[in-house]
Structure formats: structure tokens, C-alpha cells
Amino acid sequence: MDAELRSLEDKVSQFVALCHRLRADNHQLRQQLVLTQSENKQLSEKIGGAKTRLESLLALLPDEET
């Protein structure tokens, strides 16, 4: 009976440790997600600005004559 209780206690301890590790991993992944989303937004804004500038430059080019 004591051996069974010790085995159960060990399993519960391992489970608790796993839960703590997964919680920490989840927190870290959430932080990385927020950072990546922010970087993605900045890059999208840069692409939008570049697109606008290119369109402005293209509008300044003379039309092709055939």
C-alpha cells in the first residue's frame, strides 16, 4: 500500500511539474505571438507605403506611344 501511494505521489508530482512547464511554455509562446503580430503589422505598413510610392512614381512616367 505504501509503495502504491508513493508511486501515485510521484506521478502527481510529475503531472504538476509538467503543468507548470506547459504553462510557462504557453506564456512564452503568447509573448512571441504578440511580438510577431506587431512585426507583421509594421511590415505590412511598410509594404503599403512602398506600394503607394511606386504607384505615384508610375503615374509620373509618360505613357508609351506605339
C-alpha positions, 0 to 999 in steps of 0.5 A: 500500500505504501509503495502504491501511494508513493508511486501515485505521489510521484506521478502527481508530482510529475503531472504538476511539474509538467503543468507548470512547464506547459504553462510557462511554455504557453506564456512564452509562446503568447509573448512571441505571438504578440511580438510577431503580430506587431512585426507583421503589422509594421511590415505590412505598413511598410509594404503599403507605403512602398506600394503607394510610392511606386504607384505615384512614381508610375503615374509620373512616367509618360505613357508609351506611344506605339 
